[in-house]
Amino acid sequence: QLRLVESGGGSVQAGGSLRLNCTASRPALNIKTMGWYRQASGKERDLVASITYGGTVDYGSAVKGRFTISRDNAQNTISLQMNSLQSEDTAVYYCNAIYSGRSYIHWGQGTQVTVSS
C-alpha cells in the first residue's frame, strides 16, 4: 500500500509564501503522475498542480504564475512552492499519486494552508 506523507502547511499572511512537500513510501519509478489538489470548506476538491515522472507539469488556472511544482524522483518526493498567497488559497491541500497503467488514485492525509488578509 502506497503511503503519501505531506508536510509544510501552516498559516501565512497574504502575499507570503509556503512550500509543501509530499514523500511517497515506495520508489517513484512506476508512479506516472503525482500532484496536489485542494479543497476549501464547502467546495469541491480542485487541481492545483500535477507533474509526471518525466517532468511534464499542469496547473490549475487559479495558481498559474504563482505556484511551482517540482519532483525529485530519487527522493520519491514532490514539492509545491506557493508564492503571492491569497486568502482564496486557504484550503486543505492533498497530495496524490497514480501508477502507470492504473486508474486508482492514492491520496495523502492532507495539510492545512491558511492565508490571512
Secondary structure, 3 states (H helix, E strand, C coil): CCCEEEECCEEEECCCCEEEEEEECCCHHHEEEEEEEEECCCCCEEEEEEEECCCCEEECCCCCCCEEEEEEHHHCEEEEEECCCCHHHCEEEEEEEEECCCCCEEECCCEEEEEEC
